[in-house]
């Protein structure tokens, strides 16, 4: 599974806790879906923006980050 976006309705500008395959938890902001249907995210720590299509590892959305 690349992400849990198929079973969870994601909200634009919401920060989510994401578990990487290494077990590391990250805070990613959901930026929305572009015209090609690709979901875009921004890593809250690094500020890097990326689409799900560019990720080369497994990850899952754990839930909304209530501290955001």
DRENSE-426355 format. One record per residue: residue in three letters; y, x, z of N, C-alpha, C in turn. Coordinates in Angstrom, 1 decimal, padded with zeros to 4 digits. Layout:
ALA  Y  X  Z  Y  X  Z  Y  X  Z
...
//
This chain:
UNK  -001.2  000.8  000.0  000.0  000.0  000.0  001.2  000.9  000.0
UNK  002.2  000.6  -000.9  003.4  001.4  -000.9  004.4  000.9  000.1
UNK  004.4  -000.4  000.4  005.3  -001.0  001.3  004.9  -002.4  001.6
UNK  005.5  -003.0  002.5  005.1  -004.4  002.9  006.1  -005.4  002.3
UNK  006.8  -005.0  001.3  007.8  -005.9  000.7  007.2  -007.2  000.1
UNK  005.9  -007.2  -000.2  005.3  -008.3  -000.8  005.0  -009.4  000.2
UNK  004.9  -009.1  001.4  004.6  -010.1  002.4  005.8  -010.4  003.4
UNK  006.8  -009.7  003.3  008.0  -009.9  004.2  009.2  -010.1  003.3
UNK  010.0  -011.1  003.6  011.3  -011.3  002.9  012.3  -010.4  003.4
UNK  012.7  -009.4  002.6  013.7  -008.4  003.1  015.1  -008.9  002.9
UNK  016.0  -008.6  003.8  017.4  -009.0  003.7  018.3  -007.8  003.3
UNK  019.1  -008.0  002.3  020.0  -006.9  001.9  020.9  -006.5  003.1
UNK  021.1  -005.2  003.2  021.9  -004.5  004.2  021.3  -004.5  005.6
UNK  020.1  -005.1  005.7  019.3  -005.0  007.0  018.6  -003.6  007.1
UNK  018.7  -003.1  008.3  017.9  -001.8  008.5  016.6  -002.2  009.1
UNK  015.5  -001.5  008.5  014.2  -001.7  008.9  013.5  -000.4  009.4
UNK  012.6  -000.6  010.4  011.8  000.6  010.8  010.7  000.7  009.8
UNK  010.5  001.9  009.3  009.4  002.1  008.3  008.5  003.3  008.8
UNK  007.2  003.0  008.8  006.2  004.0  009.2  005.7  004.7  007.9
UNK  005.9  006.1  007.9  005.4  006.9  006.8  003.9  007.2  007.0
UNK  003.2  007.7  006.0  001.8  007.9  006.2  001.5  009.0  007.2
UNK  002.5  009.8  007.6  002.4  010.8  008.6  002.4  010.2  010.0
UNK  002.8  009.0  010.1  003.0  008.3  011.4  004.5  008.3  011.8
UNK  005.3  009.1  011.1  006.7  009.2  011.5  007.4  007.9  011.2
UNK  008.3  007.5  012.2  009.1  006.3  012.0  010.5  006.7  011.5
UNK  010.9  005.9  010.4  012.3  006.2  009.8  013.0  004.9  009.9
UNK  014.4  005.0  009.7  015.2  003.8  009.6  015.8  003.8  008.2
UNK  015.4  002.7  007.5  015.8  002.6  006.1  016.6  001.3  006.0
UNK  017.7  001.3  005.3  018.5  000.1  005.0  018.1  -000.4  003.6
UNK  017.8  -001.7  003.5  017.4  -002.3  002.3  018.7  -002.6  001.5
UNK  018.8  -002.0  000.3  020.0  -002.2  -000.6  019.8  -003.3  -001.6
UNK  018.6  -003.8  -001.8  018.4  -004.9  -002.7  017.6  -004.5  -003.9
UNK  017.4  -005.4  -004.8  016.6  -005.2  -006.0  017.5  -005.2  -007.2
UNK  017.3  -004.2  -008.1  018.1  -004.1  -009.3  017.6  -005.0  -010.4
UNK  018.3  -004.9  -011.5  017.9  -005.8  -012.7  016.6  -005.5  -013.3
UNK  016.0  -004.4  -013.0  014.6  -004.1  -013.4  013.5  -004.5  -012.4
UNK  014.0  -005.1  -011.3  013.0  -005.5  -010.3  012.6  -004.4  -009.3
UNK  013.3  -003.3  -009.3  013.0  -002.2  -008.4  013.8  -002.4  -007.1
UNK  013.1  -002.2  -006.0  013.8  -002.3  -004.6  014.4  -001.0  -004.3
UNK  015.6  -001.0  -003.8  016.3  000.2  -003.4  016.6  000.3  -001.9
UNK  016.5  001.5  -001.4  016.6  001.7  000.0  017.6  002.9  000.3
UNK  018.1  003.0  001.5  018.9  004.1  001.9  018.4  004.6  003.3
UNK  018.0  005.9  003.3  017.6  006.5  004.6  018.8  006.6  005.5
UNK  018.7  006.0  006.7  019.9  006.0  007.6  020.2  007.4  008.1
UNK  019.3  008.3  008.3  019.5  009.6  008.8  020.1  010.5  007.7
UNK  019.5  010.6  006.6  019.9  011.5  005.5  021.0  010.9  004.6
UNK  021.1  009.6  004.5  022.0  009.0  003.6  021.5  008.9  002.2
UNK  020.3  009.4  001.9  019.7  009.4  000.6  019.3  008.0  000.2
UNK  019.7  007.6  -001.1  019.3  006.3  -001.7  018.2  006.6  -002.6
UNK  017.2  005.7  -002.7  016.1  005.8  -003.6  015.4  004.5  -003.9
UNK  014.7  004.4  -004.9  013.9  003.2  -005.2  012.5  003.4  -004.8
UNK  011.8  002.3  -004.6  010.4  002.3  -004.2  009.5  003.1  -005.3
UNK  010.0  002.9  -006.5  009.2  003.5  -007.6  009.2  005.1  -007.5
UNK  010.2  005.7  -006.8  010.3  007.1  -006.7  009.5  007.7  -005.6
UNK  008.9  006.9  -004.7  008.2  007.4  -003.5  006.8  007.8  -003.9
UNK  006.4  008.9  -003.4  005.1  009.5  -003.7  004.1  009.5  -002.5
UNK  004.4  008.7  -001.5  003.5  008.6  -000.4  003.4  007.2  000.1
UNK  002.5  006.9  001.0  002.3  005.6  001.5  003.2  005.4  002.7
UNK  003.7  004.1  002.8  004.6  003.7  003.9  004.4  002.2  004.1
UNK  004.9  001.7  005.2  005.0  000.3  005.5  006.2  -000.1  006.3
UNK  006.7  -001.3  006.1  007.8  -001.8  006.9  007.1  -002.3  008.2
UNK  007.6  -001.8  009.3  007.1  -002.2  010.6  007.9  -003.4  011.1
UNK  009.2  -003.5  010.8  010.0  -004.7  011.2  011.5  -004.3  011.2
UNK  012.3  -005.3  011.5  013.7  -005.1  011.5  014.1  -004.2  012.7
UNK  015.1  -003.3  012.5  015.6  -002.5  013.5  016.7  -003.2  014.3
UNK  016.4  -003.6  015.5  017.3  -004.4  016.3  018.5  -003.6  016.8
UNK  018.4  -002.2  016.7  019.5  -001.4  017.2  020.5  -001.1  016.1
UNK  020.3  -001.6  014.9  021.2  -001.3  013.8  022.5  -002.1  013.9
//
